[in-house]
Amino acid sequence: MKTFTSHSIGETEQFAIDWLKEISDKHSNLDEALVVGLSGHLGAGKTAFVKAVAKALGISEDVTSPTFVIMKIYGIGSNGGNDPITEVGPQWKRLIHIDAYRLEQPEELEALGWEALVADKNNLIMVEWPENVRLGAIMPKIVELRFEAKGTDREVRISF
């Protein structure tokens, strides 16, 4: 397990770039999507991190929490975004941001086309509130990030 503490949005953005480089190296040979679970209380920094990842991947759209729509899909690079800030994540064509806050069962992911999303290695899937759908039980190969607010700082614990 690895820990990072962010003191500002700028540090979170740099952390996102560094994390993407590391994750790209570790998971470049996957035959399916990379699924990332983002846990933590409200305001702990989950959506801010997804925004930083999107920015690093060259996504120019305004990234907001998909709490009410459950899922948002963003194109990366030539598939709808700008050039990435770094040479990270070239294997991904889409960033899929899911907020499972209002979900209660893993089966509810099926309505989103979960199986097809996971089967596509061109997808980077980031799921907020993965514990609500017991994501770790249905997807044993996920990367987990746990966010905690510590005053104005944000601590992130990463499990690969």
N, C-alpha and C positions, 0 to 999 in steps of 0.2 A: 504494500500500500504506500502511496505517495501523498504528500500533503502540500498544498499551495495556499498562501494567504495573499489576498488582494486588498490593497489600500485605496484603489481608485478604478474607475472605468478604463483608463489607459492601461493599467496593470492587468486588468481582466482581458483586454483585447490582446495584449502581448502573450498572456498565458494561453489564450485560445489559439494563437498562431503556433506557439511551441507545442501545445497539446496535439494540434492537427498534424504537425510534422511527425511527432512520436507515434501517434495512432496510425498514420499513413504507412509508416515503416513497419509497424508490428502487424498490421492487418491488410497489407496490400494484396495478398493472395487468397482472399476469401472468395468462395463461390456463391455467397449470398450477401445481403446487405449487412452493414455494420450497425448494430443496435446499441444505443447508449441510453442508460437509465439515469435520470437526473432527480435525486431525492433532496428533500429539505423543506422546512417550513415556508409559509408564504413570506415573500420578501427576502428570502435567503440568497437570491442571485441566480436562480435557474434560467429564467428568461433572459436576463442580462448576458449570461454566458452564451445562450443560443444566438443572441444578436451579435455577439463578438465573433462567434464561429461563422455566422452568415457573412459578416463583413470580411473576414479573412478569406472566405471562399468566393468573394466578388459579387455577392448578392446585393443588388441595389435597392430592392424592395424594402419597405418598412416592415421589420419583423416584430410582431406583437404576439402575446400569448394567445394560443388558440383555445382558450378556456370554453368559449361558447360554441365554436364551430368544431371543436375537438382536434382537427388536423388541418395543417397548412402545408402545401408543397411549393418549394422554391427551386427554380432552375439554376444550375451552376454553370459558369463559363459559357460556352457556345450554345448551351441549352436554355439561355434566358438571363444570365447574369453578366456582370462585367468580368474583366480579367481578375483572377484571384490576387490577393496581396502577395502571397507566397506561392511557391510551387508545391502546394500541399493538396492532397485529395484529388489528384487528377483522375482517379478511377471513378469518382462519384459524379453523377450528372444531376442528382436531385438531393436536396436537403428536405427531409420530411420531419416536421415538428408536430408532435402529438402531446396534448395535455390530457392526461387521464384522470384529472381531479374529480370529474363528475361521473367517471365510470366505476363500476362495482365488481365486474366479473371479467375474466380473460376473454370470454366469448363475445363481449361487446366490441373487441378489436376486430372480429370477423366482419362486422358491418362496414369497416373501413377498408376492407380488402387486404387485411393483414398478411395472409399467406403470400399473396402476389407481391406485396411491398417487400417482405423479407426475402423472397426468392430472387429479387433483382439486385445483383451485386453493384449496380450503379447508384444505389440508394444509401445515404447516410441518414439513419433514423434516430432522432433524439426524442425520448419519451419522458416528459415531466410526470411525477407522481407514479412511477412504475409499480410501487407497492400496492396501489389500488387495483391493479389487474394482475398482481402476482407475476410480473414479467419475468423475474428470475426463474420461476418454476416452468414457464412455457418456453423460455428462450435461455437455455443454460449458458450460451456463449454471448454474454453482453458485457459491455464496459460499464462500470458503475461510477458515478460521481455523486458525492454527498456534499451538499452545501449547508453551511451554517453561518448565520449572521453573528458577528462578534462586535457589537457597537456599530461603527461605520465600516468596519472591515468585513470581508467575506473569506471564510476558510473553506477550501475544497479538498476532500479526500478522494483519491482516485484508486480504483481497483481495476486492473486489467484482466 
